């Protein structure tokens, strides 16, 4: 079963910034990504409601993971998708949560975002495309609405 995972330009809103971590809720209720502040291009003081833009793809379970290289995750460079790996740390009836390699954060998405010919379980390796994030605006809405 072969699938091609392709990165697309996506967006989300900053929900919180705590302990050097930025939590971004994807538009369309498609999930939550938490990354270190160092992966955000802009040097402004981030706060809830900031609109983020980045590249992201579906996840694909890979039972024989590659030696992924995250050196392209450089906020000083233009946004560019990078193939990354991670490990599924939570699997339930509706969603999965993946810990991104090298401490780059976590991704929580609906199960339908995962391509796999095998039953999903915690501890599986997965790969996906991801980029640094950049601020493209700010929405003045209550934090509880994000």
Backbone as numpy.savetxt, mean C-alpha at the origin, in Angstrom:
# Nx Ny Nz CAx CAy CAz Cx Cy Cz
-1.86 -20.98 -13.51 -2.70 -19.82 -13.51 -1.80 -18.58 -13.51
-1.73 -17.89 -14.63 -0.88 -16.71 -14.74 -1.72 -15.45 -14.82
-1.35 -14.48 -14.02 -1.98 -13.17 -14.03 -0.89 -12.13 -14.18
-1.26 -11.02 -14.76 -0.33 -9.90 -14.84 -0.85 -8.83 -13.89
-0.06 -8.52 -12.88 -0.44 -7.43 -11.99 0.20 -6.17 -12.53
-0.60 -5.16 -12.75 -0.11 -3.92 -13.32 -0.38 -2.77 -12.37
0.60 -1.91 -12.17 0.37 -0.77 -11.28 -0.52 0.27 -11.95
-1.37 0.89 -11.14 -2.21 1.98 -11.60 -2.05 3.14 -10.63
-2.28 4.35 -11.11 -2.21 5.52 -10.25 -3.47 5.55 -9.39
-3.29 5.57 -8.09 -4.41 5.52 -7.15 -4.35 6.71 -6.22
-5.40 6.84 -5.42 -5.45 7.92 -4.46 -6.08 7.48 -3.16
-5.86 8.31 -2.15 -6.43 8.05 -0.85 -6.29 9.28 0.03
-6.90 9.21 1.19 -6.84 10.32 2.14 -6.08 9.90 3.39
-5.26 10.80 3.89 -4.56 10.55 5.14 -5.60 10.51 6.25
-5.60 9.42 7.00 -6.50 9.27 8.16 -5.79 9.71 9.43
-4.49 9.34 9.53 -3.74 9.72 10.73 -2.25 9.72 10.44
-1.52 10.45 11.28 -0.07 10.48 11.25 0.38 10.33 12.70
0.92 9.15 13.02 1.32 8.87 14.40 2.60 8.07 14.42
3.50 8.43 15.32 4.75 7.68 15.53 5.51 7.45 14.23
5.53 8.45 13.36 6.26 8.34 12.11 5.59 7.50 11.04
4.33 7.10 11.28 3.57 6.29 10.33 2.40 7.09 9.78
2.15 6.95 8.48 1.05 7.64 7.81 0.03 6.58 7.40
-1.20 6.71 7.88 -2.27 5.78 7.53 -3.14 6.43 6.46
-3.24 5.77 5.30 -3.99 6.30 4.16 -5.14 5.36 3.83
-6.36 5.89 3.80 -7.53 5.13 3.40 -7.72 5.31 1.89
-7.73 4.20 1.17 -7.87 4.25 -0.28 -9.27 4.71 -0.66
-9.36 5.47 -1.74 -10.67 5.90 -2.24 -11.51 4.68 -2.61
-12.80 4.80 -2.46 -13.71 3.72 -2.82 -13.76 2.61 -1.79
-13.29 2.89 -0.58 -13.28 1.90 0.50 -12.54 0.63 0.08
-11.43 0.82 -0.63 -10.68 -0.32 -1.14 -9.58 -0.81 -0.21
-9.41 -0.18 0.92 -8.41 -0.67 1.85 -7.68 0.45 2.56
-6.65 0.04 3.30 -5.85 0.96 4.10 -4.38 0.60 3.92
-3.57 1.62 3.68 -2.13 1.44 3.57 -1.47 2.29 4.65
-0.55 1.69 5.39 0.22 2.41 6.40 1.68 2.34 6.00
2.32 3.51 5.90 3.72 3.57 5.48 4.51 4.51 6.38
5.82 4.34 6.44 6.64 5.31 7.18 6.57 6.68 6.51
6.64 7.73 7.29 6.59 9.11 6.77 7.64 9.34 5.70
8.77 8.64 5.78 9.87 8.84 4.82 9.49 8.45 3.39
8.37 7.73 3.19 7.94 7.37 1.84 7.02 8.40 1.22
6.77 9.50 1.93 5.94 10.58 1.37 6.86 11.64 0.80
6.66 11.98 -0.46 7.52 12.89 -1.20 7.58 14.27 -0.56
6.44 14.84 -0.24 6.37 16.23 0.21 6.85 16.39 1.65
7.49 17.51 1.90 8.05 17.79 3.23 7.09 18.59 4.11
5.85 18.73 3.69 4.89 19.50 4.48 4.46 18.71 5.71
3.89 19.38 6.67 3.35 18.71 7.85 2.06 18.00 7.46
2.09 16.68 7.42 0.92 15.90 7.02 -0.13 15.92 8.12
-1.39 15.92 7.69 -2.50 15.85 8.65 -3.67 15.17 7.97
-4.62 14.70 8.77 -5.79 14.04 8.19 -6.46 14.92 7.14
-6.88 14.28 6.06 -7.53 14.98 4.96 -6.63 15.27 3.79
-5.31 15.14 3.97 -4.42 15.33 2.82 -4.69 14.25 1.79
-4.82 14.67 0.55 -5.06 13.78 -0.58 -3.72 13.26 -1.07
-3.59 11.92 -1.16 -2.34 11.29 -1.59 -2.52 10.62 -2.95
-1.43 10.57 -3.70 -1.41 9.89 -5.00 -0.20 8.97 -5.03
-0.36 7.77 -5.61 0.71 6.78 -5.63 0.33 5.66 -6.59
1.30 4.85 -6.93 1.06 3.67 -7.76 0.84 2.46 -6.86
-0.10 1.60 -7.26 -0.43 0.41 -6.49 -1.01 -0.62 -7.44
-0.94 -1.89 -7.08 -1.50 -2.95 -7.92 -2.22 -3.97 -7.05
-2.84 -4.93 -7.70 -3.37 -6.08 -6.99 -2.21 -6.81 -6.34
-2.51 -7.68 -5.38 -1.51 -8.54 -4.76 -1.55 -9.90 -5.46
-0.40 -10.54 -5.57 -0.34 -11.88 -6.15 0.47 -12.77 -5.23
-0.14 -13.87 -4.77 0.59 -14.81 -3.94 1.69 -15.43 -4.77
2.88 -15.47 -4.21 4.04 -16.02 -4.90 4.73 -16.99 -3.95
4.55 -18.28 -4.20 5.11 -19.28 -3.31 6.63 -19.37 -3.38
7.20 -18.82 -4.43 8.66 -18.78 -4.57 9.06 -17.33 -4.78
9.13 -16.54 -3.69 9.38 -15.10 -3.83 10.73 -14.79 -4.43
10.78 -13.65 -5.10 12.01 -13.15 -5.69 12.84 -12.45 -4.63
14.02 -12.04 -5.01 14.86 -11.20 -4.16 14.50 -9.76 -4.54
13.45 -9.23 -3.94 12.94 -7.90 -4.29 13.90 -6.81 -3.88
13.92 -5.75 -4.68 14.80 -4.62 -4.42 13.94 -3.37 -4.26
13.99 -2.76 -3.09 13.15 -1.59 -2.83 13.94 -0.28 -2.97
15.11 -0.32 -3.60 15.92 0.90 -3.72 15.23 1.98 -4.56
14.27 1.61 -5.39 13.54 2.60 -6.19 12.53 3.38 -5.34
12.32 2.97 -4.11 11.39 3.67 -3.21 12.10 4.87 -2.61
12.38 5.84 -3.47 13.13 7.03 -3.08 12.25 8.25 -3.29
11.85 8.93 -2.22 10.96 10.08 -2.37 11.58 11.27 -3.09
12.88 11.23 -3.33 13.53 12.32 -4.08 13.39 12.14 -5.59
12.91 10.97 -6.00 12.72 10.66 -7.43 11.25 10.80 -7.79
10.94 10.94 -9.11 9.53 10.97 -9.53 8.84 9.66 -9.14
7.52 9.72 -8.91 6.77 8.51 -8.57 6.99 7.45 -9.62
7.38 6.28 -9.17 7.63 5.17 -10.07 7.30 3.87 -9.35
6.47 3.01 -9.96 6.12 1.77 -9.28 7.31 0.83 -9.16
7.36 0.12 -8.05 8.43 -0.81 -7.74 7.78 -2.13 -7.33
8.29 -3.25 -7.82 7.77 -4.57 -7.43 8.32 -4.92 -6.05
7.41 -5.08 -5.10 7.78 -5.38 -3.72 7.19 -6.70 -3.28
7.72 -7.23 -2.21 7.19 -8.45 -1.62 6.71 -8.19 -0.22
5.99 -9.14 0.30 5.50 -9.03 1.66 4.94 -10.36 2.12
4.47 -10.38 3.36 3.93 -11.59 3.96 2.53 -11.32 4.49
1.60 -12.21 4.19 0.25 -12.08 4.71 0.27 -12.31 6.22
-0.21 -11.33 6.97 -0.21 -11.47 8.43 -1.62 -11.63 8.99
-2.63 -11.34 8.19 -4.02 -11.57 8.59 -4.81 -11.99 7.36
-5.65 -12.99 7.53 -6.55 -13.43 6.46 -7.89 -13.73 7.13
-8.96 -13.10 6.63 -10.29 -13.42 7.14 -11.26 -13.57 5.98
-12.54 -13.65 6.26 -13.54 -13.89 5.22 -13.60 -12.80 4.17
-13.25 -11.57 4.54 -13.44 -10.46 3.62 -12.17 -9.73 3.20
-11.09 -9.86 3.98 -9.90 -9.04 3.70 -8.62 -9.77 4.07
-7.51 -9.18 3.60 -6.18 -9.66 3.97 -5.35 -8.46 4.39
-4.34 -8.73 5.21 -3.40 -7.70 5.61 -2.01 -8.25 5.35
-1.19 -7.44 4.71 0.15 -7.84 4.32 1.16 -6.92 4.97
2.23 -7.49 5.49 3.34 -6.70 6.01 4.34 -6.56 4.87
4.64 -5.32 4.48 5.54 -5.05 3.37 6.98 -5.30 3.81
7.78 -5.82 2.92 9.19 -6.11 3.19 9.94 -4.90 3.73
11.02 -5.17 4.43 11.94 -4.15 4.92 11.29 -3.06 5.77
10.22 -3.40 6.47 9.58 -2.42 7.35 8.92 -1.26 6.63
8.48 -1.49 5.39 7.87 -0.41 4.61 6.39 -0.22 4.90
5.85 -0.93 5.89 4.47 -0.69 6.28 3.58 -1.89 6.09
2.27 -1.61 6.00 1.27 -2.67 5.83 0.25 -2.25 4.77
-0.39 -3.26 4.20 -1.47 -3.07 3.22 -2.62 -3.95 3.66
-3.80 -3.39 3.80 -5.01 -4.16 4.10 -6.00 -3.89 2.98
-6.39 -4.96 2.26 -7.29 -4.83 1.12 -8.31 -5.97 1.12
-9.41 -5.80 0.38 -10.38 -6.89 0.26 -9.73 -8.12 -0.39
-10.24 -9.30 -0.08 -9.70 -10.55 -0.64 -9.72 -10.54 -2.15
-10.68 -9.85 -2.74 -10.79 -9.84 -4.21 -9.58 -9.16 -4.86
-8.74 -8.50 -4.06 -7.54 -7.84 -4.58 -6.35 -8.79 -4.62
-6.56 -10.06 -4.27 -5.45 -11.01 -4.23 -5.64 -12.07 -5.30
-4.64 -12.21 -6.19 -4.64 -13.26 -7.19 -3.90 -14.46 -6.63
-4.54 -15.63 -6.64 -3.88 -16.83 -6.17 -4.66 -18.07 -6.61
-3.96 -19.14 -6.98 -4.64 -20.40 -7.28 -4.76 -21.28 -6.04
-4.23 -20.83 -4.89 -4.25 -21.62 -3.66 -5.10 -20.92 -2.60
-5.48 -21.65 -1.59 -6.25 -21.08 -0.49 -5.38 -20.09 0.29
-5.94 -18.92 0.56 -5.19 -17.90 1.29 -5.01 -18.31 2.75
-3.80 -18.04 3.28 -3.52 -18.30 4.68 -2.41 -17.38 5.16
-2.36 -17.14 6.43 -1.31 -16.31 7.01 0.04 -16.96 6.76
1.05 -16.10 6.55 2.41 -16.58 6.32 2.78 -16.72 4.85
1.80 -16.63 3.95 2.11 -16.72 2.52 2.83 -15.46 2.05
3.67 -15.65 1.05 4.37 -14.52 0.42 3.50 -13.97 -0.70
3.57 -12.67 -0.89 2.84 -12.03 -1.98 3.70 -10.92 -2.56
3.38 -10.54 -3.78 4.09 -9.44 -4.42 3.07 -8.47 -5.00
3.52 -7.24 -5.21 2.65 -6.20 -5.74 3.52 -5.01 -6.12
2.94 -4.11 -6.89 3.62 -2.87 -7.24 3.16 -1.76 -6.30
4.11 -0.91 -5.95 3.83 0.20 -5.05 4.86 1.29 -5.31
4.52 2.52 -4.98 5.46 3.63 -5.13 5.43 4.48 -3.87
6.30 5.45 -3.82 6.20 6.46 -2.77 4.89 7.21 -2.99
4.53 8.06 -2.06 3.28 8.82 -2.14 3.58 10.31 -2.22
2.68 11.04 -2.89 2.83 12.49 -2.91 1.49 13.14 -2.58
1.58 14.30 -1.97 0.39 15.07 -1.60 -0.08 15.83 -2.83
-1.38 15.72 -3.14 -1.92 16.42 -4.30 -3.07 17.36 -3.92
-3.32 17.50 -2.63 -4.38 18.40 -2.21 -4.78 18.13 -0.77
-5.86 18.82 -0.36 -6.35 18.65 1.01 -7.86 18.79 0.98
-8.54 17.88 1.65 -9.99 17.95 1.80 -10.31 18.37 3.23
-11.18 19.33 3.34 -11.60 19.80 4.67 -12.85 19.05 5.09
-12.65 17.82 5.55 -13.75 17.01 6.03 -13.40 16.46 7.41
-14.40 16.13 8.22 -14.11 15.59 9.55 -13.33 14.28 9.45
-12.38 14.09 10.35 -11.54 12.89 10.35 -12.39 11.64 10.42
-13.48 11.66 11.17 -14.32 10.47 11.30 -14.96 10.07 9.98
-15.00 10.98 9.01 -15.60 10.70 7.70 -14.60 10.07 6.73
-13.34 10.05 7.08 -12.31 9.50 6.18 -12.31 8.00 6.28
